[in-house]
Amino acid sequence: MTYLSVTLLLDGLRRFLCGEERSYRSAAVDPSFSLAFTRTGDGSVETTYQGALVDRSPAEAVAAAVHAAAKRFAGEHLPLLPADDAGREDLEHALAEFERFLKQAG
């Protein structure tokens, strides 16, 4: 479940940061855990959990932090899955797409 949740977060956050939407909620696979990302007037992104502010940072910093955490997770946990596992393939693809996004944005 965690592999799928990280994949959903990467894909959803990338689309949010590329688009014009004012907010994005990542409910992950388990809806009991949900992060909300909201653009502010100055271009920052506020991250909240259950309505409580967790972070307010420039969009680039949010993207970099999520990417770094996802890469750490993948580096630690993907080797535990078979090479042809669908969850592994999805996460590897989401990471590659997010990395392309970061290069284009930077």
MDAnalysis code that builds the backbone (N, CA, C; Angstrom):
import MDAnalysis as mda
import numpy as np

u = mda.Universe.empty(318, n_residues=106, atom_resindex=np.repeat(np.arange(106), 3), trajectory=True)
u.add_TopologyAttr("name", ["N", "CA", "C"] * 106)
u.add_TopologyAttr("resid", np.arange(1, 107))
u.add_TopologyAttr("resname", ["MET", "THR", "TYR", "LEU", "SER", "VAL", "THR", "LEU", "LEU", "LEU", "ASP", "GLY", "LEU", "ARG", "ARG", "PHE", "LEU", "CYS", "GLY", "GLU", "GLU", "ARG", "SER", "TYR", "ARG", "SER", "ALA", "ALA", "VAL", "ASP", "PRO", "SER", "PHE", "SER", "LEU", "ALA", "PHE", "THR", "ARG", "THR", "GLY", "ASP", "GLY", "SER", "VAL", "GLU", "THR", "THR", "TYR", "GLN", "GLY", "ALA", "LEU", "VAL", "ASP", "ARG", "SER", "PRO", "ALA", "GLU", "ALA", "VAL", "ALA", "ALA", "ALA", "VAL", "HIS", "ALA", "ALA", "ALA", "LYS", "ARG", "PHE", "ALA", "GLY", "GLU", "HIS", "LEU", "PRO", "LEU", "LEU", "PRO", "ALA", "ASP", "ASP", "ALA", "GLY", "ARG", "GLU", "ASP", "LEU", "GLU", "HIS", "ALA", "LEU", "ALA", "GLU", "PHE", "GLU", "ARG", "PHE", "LEU", "LYS", "GLN", "ALA", "GLY"])
u.atoms.positions = np.array([
    [0.813, -1.198, 0.000],
    [0.000, 0.000, 0.000],
    [0.855, 1.260, 0.000],
    [1.952, 1.228, 0.713],
    [2.795, 2.420, 0.795],
    [3.389, 2.757, -0.566],
    [3.790, 1.734, -1.317],
    [4.355, 1.978, -2.647],
    [3.348, 2.734, -3.513],
    [2.101, 2.288, -3.475],
    [1.064, 2.941, -4.269],
    [0.783, 4.348, -3.766],
    [0.825, 4.545, -2.468],
    [0.582, 5.875, -1.899],
    [1.662, 6.862, -2.320],
    [2.911, 6.432, -2.322],
    [4.009, 7.308, -2.743],
    [3.866, 7.638, -4.223],
    [3.492, 6.646, -5.016],
    [3.268, 6.873, -6.448],
    [2.163, 7.902, -6.663],
    [1.045, 7.743, -5.956],
    [-0.068, 8.688, -6.081],
    [0.342, 10.096, -5.654],
    [1.119, 10.200, -4.590],
    [1.585, 11.502, -4.121],
    [2.468, 12.171, -5.176],
    [3.432, 11.440, -5.715],
    [4.322, 12.015, -6.727],
    [3.535, 12.475, -7.954],
    [2.669, 11.616, -8.462],
    [1.908, 11.966, -9.665],
    [0.955, 13.135, -9.415],
    [0.247, 13.095, -8.293],
    [-0.704, 14.159, -7.985],
    [-0.037, 15.490, -7.712],
    [1.041, 15.468, -6.957],
    [1.749, 16.716, -6.648],
    [2.368, 17.315, -7.903],
    [2.912, 16.469, -8.775],
    [3.487, 16.969, -10.035],
    [2.418, 17.660, -10.872],
    [1.257, 17.016, -10.999],
    [0.170, 17.641, -11.778],
    [-0.296, 18.941, -11.128],
    [-0.385, 18.953, -9.808],
    [-0.786, 20.169, -9.081],
    [0.210, 21.299, -9.328],
    [1.492, 21.018, -9.185],
    [2.506, 22.052, -9.334],
    [2.619, 22.547, -10.770],
    [2.288, 21.710, -11.736],
    [2.322, 22.108, -13.152],
    [1.068, 22.873, -13.563],
    [-0.007, 22.669, -12.849],
    [-1.297, 23.210, -13.266],
    [-1.668, 24.509, -12.593],
    [-2.915, 24.832, -12.732],
    [-3.450, 26.089, -12.215],
    [-4.338, 25.892, -10.993],
    [-4.590, 24.649, -10.628],
    [-5.461, 24.388, -9.478],
    [-4.903, 25.057, -8.234],
    [-5.789, 25.505, -7.379],
    [-5.379, 26.194, -6.152],
    [-5.022, 25.215, -5.033],
    [-5.572, 23.988, -5.093],
    [-5.270, 23.028, -4.032],
    [-5.264, 21.604, -4.566],
    [-4.640, 20.750, -3.795],
    [-4.552, 19.327, -4.114],
    [-4.541, 18.557, -2.804],
    [-5.331, 17.511, -2.738],
    [-5.364, 16.653, -1.552],
    [-4.887, 15.269, -1.959],
    [-3.850, 14.816, -1.293],
    [-3.317, 13.481, -1.531],
    [-3.874, 12.556, -0.457],
    [-4.874, 11.779, -0.827],
    [-5.490, 10.873, 0.137],
    [-4.761, 9.545, 0.209],
    [-3.833, 9.321, -0.702],
    [-3.081, 8.079, -0.731],
    [-4.036, 6.905, -0.874],
    [-3.546, 5.722, -0.638],
    [-4.375, 4.530, -0.758],
    [-5.257, 4.395, 0.471],
    [-4.733, 4.768, 1.620],
    [-5.469, 4.707, 2.878],
    [-6.012, 6.107, 3.174],
    [-7.315, 6.319, 3.020],
    [-7.853, 7.675, 3.183],
    [-7.776, 8.213, 4.615],
    [-7.323, 7.414, 5.553],
    [-7.194, 7.928, 6.914],
    [-5.999, 8.874, 7.031],
    [-5.102, 8.844, 6.054],
    [-3.974, 9.766, 6.045],
    [-4.064, 10.607, 4.788],
    [-4.158, 11.904, 4.971],
    [-4.336, 12.795, 3.837],
    [-3.571, 14.093, 4.066],
    [-2.785, 14.487, 3.078],
    [-2.116, 15.782, 3.097],
    [-2.807, 16.691, 2.098],
    [-2.928, 17.958, 2.452],
    [-3.491, 18.945, 1.528],
    [-2.411, 19.964, 1.197],
    [-2.335, 20.315, -0.068],
    [-1.389, 21.314, -0.561],
    [-2.201, 22.456, -1.153],
    [-1.903, 23.688, -0.730],
    [-2.656, 24.853, -1.196],
    [-1.687, 25.951, -1.614],
    [-1.928, 26.496, -2.808],
    [-1.122, 27.636, -3.273],
    [-1.559, 28.885, -2.521],
    [-0.592, 29.703, -2.172],
    [-0.903, 30.983, -1.547],
    [-0.689, 32.085, -2.576],
    [-1.089, 33.283, -2.233],
    [-0.970, 34.408, -3.150],
    [0.453, 34.741, -3.551],
    [1.421, 34.418, -2.701],
    [2.817, 34.735, -3.020],
    [3.547, 33.601, -3.728],
    [2.806, 32.543, -4.104],
    [3.414, 31.430, -4.825],
    [3.925, 30.309, -3.934],
    [3.830, 30.505, -2.623],
    [4.228, 29.438, -1.708],
    [3.166, 28.342, -1.718],
    [3.533, 27.222, -1.133],
    [2.586, 26.113, -0.978],
    [2.479, 25.803, 0.508],
    [1.252, 25.798, 1.001],
    [1.007, 25.402, 2.382],
    [0.626, 23.933, 2.391],
    [1.266, 23.169, 3.262],
    [0.952, 21.760, 3.434],
    [0.267, 21.611, 4.778],
    [-0.910, 20.967, 4.763],
    [-1.652, 20.775, 6.002],
    [-2.014, 19.306, 6.168],
    [-2.158, 18.921, 7.428],
    [-2.628, 17.588, 7.785],
    [-3.752, 17.769, 8.790],
    [-4.907, 17.265, 8.457],
    [-6.102, 17.410, 9.292],
    [-6.337, 18.866, 9.687],
    [-6.128, 19.767, 8.736],
    [-6.371, 21.184, 8.947],
    [-5.251, 21.941, 9.642],
    [-4.244, 21.229, 10.140],
    [-3.127, 21.887, 10.835],
    [-1.980, 22.140, 9.859],
    [-1.442, 23.341, 9.901],
    [-0.332, 23.697, 9.034],
    [0.910, 22.896, 9.406],
    [1.474, 22.211, 8.427],
    [2.696, 21.430, 8.612],
    [3.894, 22.215, 8.082],
    [3.671, 22.895, 6.947],
    [4.779, 23.595, 6.299],
    [4.229, 24.660, 5.357],
    [5.023, 25.701, 5.190],
    [4.758, 26.712, 4.156],
    [6.100, 27.015, 3.534],
    [6.240, 26.676, 2.267],
    [7.515, 26.815, 1.566],
    [7.269, 27.169, 0.113],
    [8.310, 27.661, -0.562],
    [8.185, 27.850, -2.011],
    [7.869, 26.510, -2.682],
    [7.146, 26.561, -3.778],
    [6.751, 25.336, -4.484],
    [7.956, 24.469, -4.822],
    [9.054, 25.095, -5.205],
    [10.260, 24.338, -5.571],
    [10.798, 23.549, -4.383],
    [10.718, 24.123, -3.202],
    [11.201, 23.441, -1.997],
    [10.304, 22.269, -1.632],
    [8.995, 22.431, -1.806],
    [8.060, 21.334, -1.540],
    [8.357, 20.185, -2.504],
    [8.501, 20.510, -3.779],
    [8.797, 19.479, -4.782],
    [10.105, 18.766, -4.464],
    [11.129, 19.513, -4.112],
    [12.432, 18.912, -3.806],
    [12.360, 18.019, -2.575],
    [11.629, 18.439, -1.556],
    [11.520, 17.650, -0.328],
    [10.760, 16.347, -0.570],
    [9.659, 16.423, -1.300],
    [8.877, 15.219, -1.593],
    [9.702, 14.269, -2.464],
    [10.396, 14.813, -3.437],
    [11.226, 13.984, -4.313],
    [12.331, 13.293, -3.526],
    [13.006, 14.033, -2.664],
    [14.091, 13.443, -1.870],
    [13.580, 12.323, -0.964],
    [12.437, 12.548, -0.334],
    [11.865, 11.523, 0.547],
    [11.432, 10.294, -0.256],
    [10.838, 10.507, -1.417],
    [10.405, 9.386, -2.251],
    [11.607, 8.583, -2.749],
    [12.679, 9.277, -3.113],
    [13.894, 8.572, -3.553],
    [14.500, 7.751, -2.424],
    [14.503, 8.312, -1.223],
    [15.011, 7.563, -0.060],
    [14.178, 6.310, 0.172],
    [12.856, 6.494, 0.138],
    [11.949, 5.363, 0.315],
    [12.208, 4.304, -0.751],
    [12.273, 4.725, -2.006],
    [12.476, 3.783, -3.106],
    [13.818, 3.072, -2.978],
    [14.860, 3.799, -2.636],
    [16.177, 3.197, -2.496],
    [16.227, 2.131, -1.421],
    [15.462, 2.342, -0.379],
    [15.427, 1.406, 0.737],
    [14.491, 0.222, 0.497],
    [13.344, 0.483, -0.124],
    [12.294, -0.526, -0.170],
    [12.071, -1.198, -1.523],
    [12.377, -0.533, -2.623],
    [12.146, -1.169, -3.925],
    [12.987, -2.423, -4.141],
    [14.219, -2.476, -3.636],
    [14.990, -3.716, -3.819],
    [14.320, -4.941, -3.181],
    [13.368, -4.742, -2.303],
    [12.671, -5.858, -1.655],
    [11.603, -6.475, -2.568],
    [11.241, -5.758, -3.631],
    [10.212, -6.243, -4.550],
    [10.843, -6.883, -5.780],
    [10.154, -7.849, -6.391],
    [10.653, -8.419, -7.650],
    [10.731, -7.335, -8.728],
    [11.652, -7.497, -9.657],
    [11.859, -6.500, -10.717],
    [10.606, -6.275, -11.557],
    [9.757, -7.292, -11.686],
    [8.569, -7.162, -12.521],
    [7.296, -6.855, -11.721],
    [7.443, -6.465, -10.462],
    [6.293, -6.119, -9.629],
    [5.653, -4.829, -10.146],
    [4.341, -4.833, -10.305],
    [3.634, -3.668, -10.851],
    [3.785, -2.445, -9.959],
    [3.742, -2.621, -8.638],
    [3.926, -1.490, -7.725],
    [5.307, -0.877, -7.857],
    [6.294, -1.722, -8.023],
    [7.666, -1.246, -8.218],
    [7.772, -0.453, -9.518],
    [7.224, -1.020, -10.582],
    [7.286, -0.350, -11.884],
    [6.571, 0.999, -11.845],
    [5.417, 1.047, -11.189],
    [4.665, 2.305, -11.098],
    [5.457, 3.368, -10.345],
    [6.078, 2.986, -9.235],
    [6.847, 3.949, -8.452],
    [8.091, 4.405, -9.220],
    [8.767, 3.482, -9.882],
    [9.931, 3.868, -10.690],
    [9.529, 4.852, -11.787],
    [8.387, 4.608, -12.414],
    [7.895, 5.511, -13.462],
    [7.529, 6.877, -12.869],
    [6.849, 6.886, -11.733],
    [6.462, 8.151, -11.097],
    [7.691, 8.955, -10.695],
    [8.712, 8.282, -10.187],
    [9.959, 8.973, -9.828],
    [10.622, 9.574, -11.058],
    [10.666, 8.816, -12.140],
    [11.277, 9.320, -13.379],
    [10.513, 10.534, -13.906],
    [9.185, 10.477, -13.881],
    [8.372, 11.612, -14.328],
    [8.597, 12.833, -13.440],
    [8.681, 12.615, -12.144],
    [8.892, 13.721, -11.216],
    [10.272, 14.334, -11.433],
    [11.274, 13.502, -11.694],
    [12.612, 14.014, -11.973],
    [12.641, 14.845, -13.244],
    [11.907, 14.406, -14.275],
    [11.814, 15.205, -15.514],
    [11.156, 16.548, -15.226],
    [10.098, 16.515, -14.422],
    [9.412, 17.740, -14.027],
    [10.376, 18.692, -13.316],
    [11.156, 18.181, -12.362],
    [12.093, 19.026, -11.627],
    [13.129, 19.652, -12.558],
    [13.607, 18.896, -13.511],
    [14.609, 19.422, -14.464],
    [14.009, 20.522, -15.328],
    [12.764, 20.323, -15.779],
    [12.099, 21.330, -16.594],
    [11.796, 22.595, -15.809],
    [11.418, 22.407, -14.549],
    [11.066, 23.549, -13.694],
    [12.303, 24.327, -13.251],
    [13.418, 23.618, -13.156],
    [14.642, 24.249, -12.640],
    [15.393, 24.926, -13.689],
])
